[in-house]
């Protein structure tokens, strides 16, 4: 950025208006108004991956064979150490598979924030093009800003709910393996 500013000032004629790097980036964002569409696509991908992943593991955790497999591994580890340590190890190993759900919970609101910023760039671009600012001039950008944020939060909520179901099921499996139930 500093190099850009230096080169721009060196090449600038004395009477011309200086165009900043931010204005050039903003022009690109406004020029490609499908930017917000890509944010929606990304959020949709996160949503469907997260829901699919959650359903896959919920179904897997419900199978009796899965619990039997865990019991066999923990009994083998029990011979080498204590049972609770082995159970904790196996449950933690399963929880590490939830990275996609965790990514969904984290990335969706960030994508919504990116959409908010893109919408605000569109609003400010509209304000620079008109003499009198009206609601119609800024409504499109504000719409993008708000809808992408809402979508990001909705996707994150689905992720939090899915993670809760998975963690609850793993807690039940932990109790089953420990012989509590």
QUIHU-V872284 format. One record per residue. N is the residue number from 1. RES is the residue in one small letter. SS is DSSP state (a for helix, b for strand, c for the rest). OMEGA is omega in radians with two decimals (NA if undefined). D_LAST is the distance of its C-alpha to the last C-alpha in Angstrom with 1 decimal. Layout:
<<N	RES	SS	OMEGA	D_LAST> <N	RES	SS	OMEGA	D_LAST>>
This chain:
<<1	x	c	3.13	62.4> <2	x	a	3.09	65.1> <3	x	a	3.12	66.9> <4	x	a	-3.13	66.8> <5	x	a	3.14	68.3> <6	x	a	3.14	71.0> <7	x	a	3.14	72.0> <8	x	a	3.13	72.0> <9	x	a	-3.13	74.3> <10	x	a	-3.09	76.6> <11	x	a	-3.02	77.0> <12	x	c	3.02	77.2> <13	x	c	-2.98	80.7> <14	x	c	-3.07	81.8> <15	x	c	-3.08	81.7> <16	x	c	3.08	78.5> <17	x	c	3.14	75.2> <18	x	c	3.12	72.6> <19	x	c	-3.08	69.4> <20	x	c	3.07	66.4> <21	x	a	3.12	63.5> <22	x	a	3.12	61.2> <23	x	a	3.12	63.6> <24	x	a	3.11	63.7> <25	x	a	3.10	59.9> <26	x	a	3.11	59.8> <27	x	a	3.11	62.4> <28	x	a	3.14	60.3> <29	x	a	-3.14	57.2> <30	x	a	-3.14	59.4> <31	x	a	3.13	61.2> <32	x	c	-3.06	58.1> <33	x	c	3.08	56.6> <34	x	c	3.11	54.0> <35	x	a	3.13	52.2> <36	x	a	3.10	50.0> <37	x	a	3.12	49.3> <38	x	a	3.08	47.9> <39	x	a	3.09	45.6> <40	x	a	3.13	44.3> <41	x	a	3.14	43.9> <42	x	a	3.13	41.9> <43	x	a	3.10	39.7> <44	x	a	3.10	39.2> <45	x	a	3.10	38.3> <46	x	a	-3.12	35.8> <47	x	a	-3.07	34.2> <48	x	a	3.07	34.0> <49	x	a	-3.11	32.8> <50	x	a	3.12	30.1> <51	x	a	3.13	29.0> <52	x	a	3.13	29.2> <53	x	a	3.13	27.3> <54	x	a	3.13	24.5> <55	x	a	3.13	24.4> <56	x	a	-3.10	24.6> <57	x	a	3.05	21.6> <58	x	a	3.11	19.5> <59	x	a	3.12	20.4> <60	x	a	-3.10	19.8> <61	x	a	3.14	16.3> <62	x	a	-3.09	15.5> <63	x	c	3.11	16.8> <64	x	a	3.14	14.6> <65	x	a	-3.14	17.3> <66	x	a	3.14	16.6> <67	x	a	3.10	13.1> <68	x	a	3.11	14.7> <69	x	a	3.10	17.5> <70	x	a	3.13	15.6> <71	x	a	3.13	13.8> <72	x	a	3.14	17.4> <73	x	a	-3.12	18.9> <74	x	a	3.09	16.5> <75	x	a	3.09	17.1> <76	x	a	3.13	20.7> <77	x	a	-3.13	20.7> <78	x	a	3.12	18.9> <79	x	a	-3.13	21.9> <80	x	a	-3.09	24.1> <81	x	c	-3.14	22.2> <82	x	c	-3.07	19.0> <83	x	a	-3.07	15.5> <84	x	a	3.08	14.8> <85	x	a	3.11	18.2> <86	x	a	3.12	17.7> <87	x	a	3.12	14.5> <88	x	a	3.13	16.5> <89	x	a	-3.11	19.5> <90	x	a	3.12	17.9> <91	x	a	3.09	16.5> <92	x	a	3.11	20.0> <93	x	a	3.11	21.7> <94	x	a	-3.14	20.1> <95	x	a	3.12	21.0> <96	x	a	3.12	24.6> <97	x	a	-3.10	25.0> <98	x	a	-3.07	25.1> <99	x	a	-3.14	28.7> <100	x	a	3.11	30.2> <101	x	a	3.10	28.2> <102	x	a	3.10	29.2> <103	x	a	3.13	32.7> <104	x	a	-3.12	32.8> <105	x	a	-3.10	31.7> <106	x	a	-2.99	34.4> <107	x	a	-3.08	37.2> <108	x	a	3.10	37.4> <109	x	a	3.10	38.6> <110	x	a	3.07	40.9> <111	x	a	3.06	42.4> <112	x	a	3.09	42.8> <113	x	a	3.07	44.6> <114	x	a	3.08	46.8> <115	x	a	3.09	47.6> <116	x	a	-3.14	48.5> <117	x	a	3.10	50.9> <118	x	a	3.10	52.4> <119	x	a	3.11	53.0> <120	x	a	3.04	54.7> <121	x	a	3.11	56.9> <122	x	a	3.11	57.9> <123	x	a	-3.11	58.7> <124	x	a	3.06	60.8> <125	x	a	3.11	62.5> <126	x	a	-3.14	63.5> <127	x	a	3.13	64.8> <128	x	a	-3.08	67.1> <129	x	a	-3.09	68.7> <130	x	c	3.10	69.7> <131	x	c	3.14	72.1> <132	x	c	-3.12	70.3> <133	x	c	3.09	66.5> <134	x	c	3.10	65.1> <135	x	a	3.12	61.6> <136	x	a	-3.13	62.3> <137	x	a	-3.09	63.1> <138	x	a	-3.05	59.8> <139	x	a	-3.11	57.4> <140	x	a	3.14	56.5> <141	x	a	3.12	55.4> <142	x	a	3.09	53.5> <143	x	a	3.10	51.8> <144	x	a	-3.10	50.6> <145	x	a	-3.07	49.5> <146	x	a	-3.07	47.4> <147	x	a	3.13	45.9> <148	x	a	3.10	44.8> <149	x	a	3.12	43.1> <150	x	a	3.13	41.3> <151	x	a	3.12	40.2> <152	x	a	3.14	38.9> <153	x	a	3.11	36.9> <154	x	a	3.12	35.5> <155	x	a	3.13	34.4> <156	x	a	3.11	32.7> <157	x	a	3.08	30.9> <158	x	a	3.11	29.5> <159	x	a	3.14	28.5> <160	x	a	3.12	26.7> <161	x	a	3.12	24.8> <162	x	a	3.11	23.9> <163	x	a	3.12	22.8> <164	x	a	3.12	20.5> <165	x	a	-3.14	18.9> <166	x	a	-3.13	18.5> <167	x	a	3.10	17.2> <168	x	a	3.14	14.6> <169	x	a	3.11	13.4> <170	x	a	3.08	13.5> <171	x	a	3.08	11.4> <172	x	a	3.13	8.6> <173	x	a	3.11	9.4> <174	x	a	3.12	9.6> <175	x	a	3.12	6.1> <176	x	a	-3.13	5.3> <177	x	a	-3.14	8.4> <178	x	a	3.12	8.0> <179	x	c	3.13	5.5> <180	x	c	-3.14	3.8> <181	x	c	NA	0.0>>
